Amino acid sequence: MMRSLRKNLDVILIIVVVAFAVTIYYGYGAYRRSGRTTQAAAATVNNTVITFSELDTAFRNLLSRYDSKTLNQMDEKAFEFLRMMTLENLINNELLYQEARSRKIKVSAQEIEEQLNAIKANFPSEKEFNDFLSYQRLSLPVLRESIKRELMIQKLIDSLAQDIEIPEEEIQKYYDEHISLFTTPAQYHLRQITVPSQEEADKALKRIYLGEDFSKVAQEISQDQYASNGGDLGWVSEALIPEEARGAIKELADQPNAVTGVIKIGDLYRIYQVLEFKPEQVTPFEEAKEDIRKILENEQKNVRLEHLISELREKSTITISEALKPQESQEAESESTPQGASSEDQTPATSENNTEESTP
């Protein structure tokens, strides 16, 4: 679990600083509401406070993106890791906002209203939108300010790609090396009948051979989730067809409405009807190259974003609360404290990139 989370962290640290903008619609946008400075500081970024309240709200929003099965598999260390990852992203978000302000990046009232209307469009009615704001203890002015903040950050990030140029030969190389991304595998439009015994399957196949409609037989006797729809599976990629049935189905690719014999798959018996067939298709380079250009531009933009965040962290003063340190780290620090002195008595070394801890 931890290995999987760490694998995703590199991507998240680069991209989620923007994705976290979404959390402004789910509570994080309240960072400006009154009383903020009186709340305990989870971290400070150049004297700007990120409160424990904001951290907990953003952390809950992150957890909501995982299904219950994944959450149940997480141990305490995994949750600690995700919480610290959340804080790192809030810090990065704040650094980018401060940089956007220093560059005097502007956002128009029209841009804010367009984004606000896009948010409202996700709600069935104006009343439900307003009810949601009330539930989140958000006002429209606070939400507008949050939108402005995130649009400023987005403009800053977009500006990193302004002078990026991707040579044609680099696009061609990407296409050649990732041709599978531009290949649609062969597909079959199938119907199936599923029964638990060879005898029932033989009887069904006989009915079909005698002229009964495949879908009618499927509705009457098939014992799977597709029976009510006449056994229609829709379009199925060749790779997703059970291996036991793949050969028989491929033989019927050029015979519309043809029916296979009885095929044993696991403990079940199936009959397939091949309605249509689409051969493998490869998107031509000329059609794919603009999409590839965007992919490569985004890759370079993300590298530049990572470098920008690194530079901003180097020249910034960032402090993180003692309460967020892992327990074993606190114990180790306590053991290293000279007898007769507490950890609070120690004067940490200071630098521009100060990571000293402050207890809330």
URNORCOR-V378747 format. One record per residue. RES is the residue in three letters. PSI is psi as a letter, one per 20 degrees, with the letter a starting at -180 (* if undefined). Layout:
RES/PSI + RES/PSI
This chain:
MET/g + MET/h + ARG/g + SER/g + LEU/g + ARG/h + LYS/h + ASN/i + LEU/g + ASP/g + VAL/g + ILE/g + LEU/h + ILE/g + ILE/h + VAL/i + VAL/h + VAL/g + ALA/h + PHE/i + ALA/h + VAL/h + THR/i + ILE/h + TYR/i + TYR/k + GLY/h + TYR/h + GLY/i + ALA/j + TYR/i + ARG/i + ARG/q + SER/q + GLY/j + ARG/g + THR/i + THR/i + GLN/q + ALA/q + ALA/o + ALA/h + ALA/q + THR/q + VAL/o + ASN/l + ASN/j + THR/p + VAL/p + ILE/o + THR/r + PHE/h + SER/g + GLU/g + LEU/g + ASP/h + THR/g + ALA/h + PHE/g + ARG/h + ASN/h + LEU/g + LEU/h + SER/i + ARG/i + TYR/q + ASP/r + SER/h + LYS/g + THR/g + LEU/h + ASN/h + GLN/i + MET/p + ASP/a + GLU/h + LYS/h + ALA/g + PHE/h + GLU/g + PHE/g + LEU/h + ARG/g + MET/h + MET/h + THR/g + LEU/g + GLU/h + ASN/h + LEU/h + ILE/g + ASN/h + ASN/g + GLU/g + LEU/g + LEU/h + TYR/g + GLN/h + GLU/h + ALA/h + ARG/g + SER/h + ARG/j + LYS/l + ILE/p + LYS/q + VAL/p + SER/q + ALA/h + GLN/g + GLU/h + ILE/g + GLU/h + GLU/g + GLN/h + LEU/g + ASN/h + ALA/h + ILE/g + LYS/h + ALA/i + ASN/i + PHE/q + PRO/h + SER/r + GLU/h + LYS/g + GLU/h + PHE/g + ASN/h + ASP/h + PHE/g + LEU/g + SER/g + TYR/h + GLN/j + ARG/l + LEU/q + SER/r + LEU/g + PRO/h + VAL/g + LEU/g + ARG/h + GLU/h + SER/g + ILE/g + LYS/g + ARG/g + GLU/h + LEU/h + MET/g + ILE/g + GLN/g + LYS/h + LEU/g + ILE/g + ASP/h + SER/h + LEU/i + ALA/j + GLN/h + ASP/j + ILE/p + GLU/p + ILE/o + PRO/q + GLU/h + GLU/h + GLU/h + ILE/g + GLN/g + LYS/g + TYR/g + TYR/g + ASP/h + GLU/i + HIS/k + ILE/h + SER/h + LEU/h + PHE/j + THR/p + THR/o + PRO/r + ALA/q + GLN/q + TYR/p + HIS/o + LEU/q + ARG/q + GLN/q + ILE/p + THR/p + VAL/r + PRO/i + SER/q + GLN/h + GLU/g + GLU/h + ALA/g + ASP/g + LYS/g + ALA/g + LEU/h + LYS/g + ARG/g + ILE/g + TYR/h + LEU/j + GLY/i + GLU/q + ASP/p + PHE/g + SER/h + LYS/g + VAL/g + ALA/g + GLN/h + GLU/h + ILE/i + SER/q + GLN/l + ASP/r + GLN/i + TYR/i + ALA/g + SER/i + ASN/k + GLY/k + GLY/j + ASP/o + LEU/i + GLY/b + TRP/p + VAL/p + SER/q + GLU/h + ALA/h + LEU/i + ILE/p + PRO/p + GLU/h + GLU/h + ALA/i + ARG/g + GLY/g + ALA/h + ILE/g + LYS/h + GLU/h + LEU/j + ALA/h + ASP/k + GLN/n + PRO/p + ASN/j + ALA/q + VAL/p + THR/r + GLY/a + VAL/p + ILE/p + LYS/p + ILE/o + GLY/c + ASP/j + LEU/r + TYR/p + ARG/q + ILE/p + TYR/q + GLN/p + VAL/o + LEU/g + GLU/r + PHE/p + LYS/o + PRO/r + GLU/p + GLN/p + VAL/p + THR/p + PRO/q + PHE/g + GLU/h + GLU/h + ALA/i + LYS/h + GLU/h + ASP/h + ILE/g + ARG/g + LYS/h + ILE/g + LEU/h + GLU/g + ASN/h + GLU/g + GLN/h + LYS/g + ASN/h + VAL/g + ARG/h + LEU/g + GLU/g + HIS/g + LEU/g + ILE/g + SER/g + GLU/g + LEU/h + ARG/h + GLU/h + LYS/j + SER/r + THR/o + ILE/p + THR/q + ILE/p + SER/q + GLU/h + ALA/i + LEU/i + LYS/q + PRO/q + GLN/g + GLU/h + SER/g + GLN/g + GLU/g + ALA/h + GLU/h + SER/h + GLU/h + SER/i + THR/p + PRO/q + GLN/p + GLY/i + ALA/q + SER/r + SER/h + GLU/h + ASP/i + GLN/p + THR/o + PRO/q + ALA/q + THR/q + SER/r + GLU/h + ASN/m + ASN/p + THR/k + GLU/q + GLU/q + SER/p + THR/p + PRO/*
